[in-house]
Amino acid sequence: MKPKTIIFTAVLLLTACSPAAIPVPTVVPTPTPQPCSVQAAAYLNESHKLYNHMIEKTELASSTAQLVFMEMALAPIIDELQNIKFEVEALEYPPCARELQRYLVSTMEFNINFFLSYLRDESIETIENWDYNYKLNLDKYIQERERMLNEQ
């Protein structure tokens, strides 16, 4: 037999008799989840614009409540506050911003109910309760927003 034939036969026998190649699993790195501040960037910007708009209208309504003809002046401001709340409720947000959305909407609801109860001449206890809950939820909103913005 020729040397080339012997080498070819040996290689053929070795490859035919060797165990099948064991597949090596490829490791696919799992992507690092983005912080909520990145996922919710558009929501954070838009909701905060609406939050600032609500604060402006709240300050206007608070100063209007001192007027003699407050019913005529306060009603359109309450209407604007309700429209702002509807805009906030319509915003799309990622799951990680669910709590922030809940606090903001609750804050707006308590704020609107505060002014409505004032307009309806309800008891001072009722008015103070709406005001207390408004401030409580406002603080929670601010804290949650800060937490999200500082998230790494």
N, C-alpha and C positions, 0 to 999 in steps of 0.2 A: 504494500500500500504506500501511496505517496504521502509525504509529510503534510501537505495541505489537506488531504482527505482525512487524515487522522485527526488533525486539529479541528476541522469542520465537524467531524463525527463526534468528537469529545464535547465540543461546545453545544451541539445539538442535543446530546444525551444529558448534559448538565442542565440545560435550560428546560428540557422536557421533564426531567425528574425532580426539579426543585419545587418546593411548595409554592402555591400561588402567592402572588404579592399581596401582602396585608395592607389594606388601605389605611392610610394615616389620616385621622380626622383633622380637618382644618379648623383652626380656632378662629371664630369670627368675633372680633371684639364687640362687646355691647356698647352702644353709644352712651355717653354720659348725658343724663337728662339735663336739659337746660334749666337754670333757675326760673322760678315762676316770674320773676321780674322781666325776664327775657321773653318767656312764652306769652305773658300778658301785657307786653309793652304798649300795644295799641289801646287795649282796654284801660290800662292805668292812665294813659294820657287823656283819653276821651272822657272817662268817668271823672277824672279830677277837674277837667274843664266844667263839667256839669255840676260837680260839687261846689266849685267856686261861684258859679252862677246862682246856685241855691243859697249860698251864704250871702251874696249880694242882695238877693230878693228877701232873705230873712231879715237882714239889717234894715232894708227899706220898710218891710212890714212892721218891724218893731217900732220904728220911728212913726209910722203911720198910725199905729194903734193909739197914739196919744192925741190924735186929732178928734175934733168934735164929730165930724162926718166920717168916722172911720169905716162904717159899713160900706159906703160907696168907694172908698179908697182901698180898703183891705181886700175886698172880694176879687178884683182883677189880679192882685198880687198872689192870692191863694191859687187862683186859676193858673197863673204862670208857674208856681211851685209844683202844682199837679202835673203840668206838662213836662217840666224838667224830670220829675219822677218817672213819667212814662218813657221818656227818652233813655233814662238810666236802665229801666227794666228791659228795654229793647236792645241794649248793647249785648254783643256776643262776648263771651269770656271763657277762658280755659278752665278746666276743673279746679286747678290750683287757686283760682281767684274767686271761688264760690263764696267763701266766708266774707271776703271784702264786698262783694256784690250784695250779700244779705245785709251786712251792716249799713251799707249806703242806702239801700232801699228802706230799711227800717228807720234809719235816721230821718229820711225824708217824710215817711208816713207819720212819725211822731211830731215832726215839725208842722206839717199841714194840720194835723189834728189839734195841736196846740193853738194855732191861729183860729181854726174853726170853733173850738170851744170858747175862745175869747170872744169871737164874734157872736156866738149864741148866748153869751152872758151866763155860761155855766159856772158852777161853784169854783171858788178859788182852789180847793183841793184837787178838782179835776184838771184845772189849768196847770197847776203845779206838777201834777203827775205826768201830764204830757210833756212838760218842760224838762222834768227830771229824766224821763226816758229818752227824750231827744238828746240831751247832753251825754247821757250814758252811752248811747249807740254812736254818737259822734266821736266820743273818745275811743271806742272800740274800732271804729272805722280808721281813725288816724293811726292808732297803734298797729293795726293789721297792715295798713298801707306801708308804714315805716318798716315793718318786719319784712314785707315782700321786697321792698326796694333795697334793703340791706342784705338780702339773701345772697349767699355766694354760690 
